[in-house]
Amino acid sequence: MAHRSTATTTTASVERSPIAIAAGFLGAFVVASLAVQLVRSMNAPQPTSSATPASAVQPVVAHQATLWQDLGSR
C-alpha cells in the first residue's frame, strides 16, 4: 500500500489599519511628486545670463502674509 502525504499550505492574513494604508498612499504621492519635479527640472532648459535681463527675475515671496497683503489693501 502506498503512503500518500498531503502537503498543507498555510497563508498568513495581515490586516492593515486604514491609517497605515492612508499613510502609505500619502508617502507614495509625496515621493511621486518629488520625482516629477526632479524630472522636470532636469529637462528644463537652463537660461543663460545674457539672454534674460535682471529685471525679468520675479521676486521671492518670503512669507504667506505677503500673499494676502494685496487682498487686505483693497
ZIZIUR-V103168 format. One record per run of one state. SS is the DSSP state (H for helix, E for strand, C for the rest). FROM is the first residue (numbers start at 0). TO is the last residue. Records with the same first field share a line. If there is no record, write none. Layout:
SS = FROM-TO, FROM-TO
This chain:
C = 0-16, 43-52, 56-62, 72-73
H = 17-42, 53-55, 63-71
